Amino acid sequence: MPKTKKRTASSIADHDGRDSTGRPPVTSAYSTRSGTMLQGRVEDALKHRVLRSKRGLVNLVFTSPPFPLIRKKKYGNRVGEDYLSWLRDLAPKLTELLADDGSIVIEIGNAWEPGSPTMSTLPLRALLAFQEAAGLQLCQHMICHNTARLPGPAEWVTVRRIRLKDSYTHVWWMAKTAFPKADNRRVLLPYSAEMKDLLRRRTYNAGERPSEHIVGEKSFLTDNGGAISASLLEFDEPASRVPIDVQKVANTRHEAEYVRYCKSLGIPPHPARMQPQLAAFFISFLTSPGDTVIDPFAGSNTTGWVAEQMGRQWLSVEASADYVLGSKMRFQ
Ligand SMILES: C[S@@+](CC[C@H](N)C(=O)[O-])C[C@H]1O[C@@H](n2cnc3c(N)ncnc32)[C@H](O)[C@@H]1O
């Protein structure tokens, strides 16, 4: 695992402009062999020399923005129309960073109306607002199903038992063209035992299926190294649902160590970390080694950490000093 470089006077002073208190709005918090973590708001970071130099060169913007919640969380979520107009404003600026064949992938969870067992449409409107404001194509809408999620919203799901557990997030893959760089052979699922058996036997029942599909004599005899992933993403158990390359990166013990580290420093572990496997999936699917991945709302820097392991260049931005400090552990 690469070591983080020491935070030097020059890296701290590496910023554009200062706020009214004289503090730089954006600072370079730490750098590794393959990436840099900027601390500050993305609105300011977009004017920073490091991000400006990436315009038109980024292969993947991968992020989970501060989604609109019922109650404000510590990391300062905006609500309602305010949230939408903020995202609308950011969308073209983040898109400017993209290479012509680059992609933007946004993960966003569901939100519920305060005091009511009904869902807010705000997360979906936010995705639409982002896509429209940036003039992006929607390449694919995926669902990330997290089976390990605790039942909620508690009042409707576990107390009154009138709703089902909210267990997935929306993942929108967008790009400037309908044909951004992508290769589903880089996110192949392990073959099932039946398929492996079939490949060994080299015989099966060809012909018409009840669905009226015609299965040819040799359709299933080519070993492609694995099965094609579905747009329903699941990274818990069983491992047969997790792409082979993604399994190499996933490391749940690391997450426990991250939490312990934050507690030892007396800082809060990030409460809404994404599954590292989700970042690994899109980095593998949409980029090649050496490509550049940016996360403008990096939190505990899951994206940068996974990108580093996968041999990609990365750049992350996070507004909270505590989350930046905690994220440094990932590279030690
Ligand atoms: C959903 S969390 C991201 C979690 C992250 N994917 C992880 O795995 O840890 C969103 C993050 O955006 C940060 N944030 C909110 N507003 C921001 C802004 N204007 N600029 C940069 N970061 C911001 C929050 O502090 C929060 O950590």
The ligand as an ORCA input file, in Angstrom:
! r2SCAN-3c Opt
* xyz 0 1
  C     -22.595     10.967      0.749
  S     -21.128     11.667      1.342
  C     -19.886     10.850      0.382
  C     -19.371      9.587      1.045
  C     -18.220      8.947      0.300
  N     -18.632      8.397     -0.964
  C     -17.552      7.880      1.141
  O     -17.528      6.702      0.722
  O     -17.076      8.175      2.222
  C     -21.112     13.283      0.668
  C     -19.931     14.132      1.126
  O     -19.985     15.391      0.465
  C     -19.393     16.355      1.346
  N     -19.830     17.680      0.889
  C     -21.009     18.319      1.093
  N     -21.050     19.508      0.451
  C     -19.846     19.613     -0.177
  C     -19.273     20.602     -1.032
  N     -19.939     21.715     -1.344
  N     -18.047     20.376     -1.533
  C     -17.344     19.246     -1.212
  N     -17.834     18.282     -0.397
  C     -19.061     18.457      0.098
  C     -19.914     15.971      2.705
  O     -19.102     16.474      3.751
  C     -19.904     14.447      2.607
  O     -18.745     13.902      3.187
*
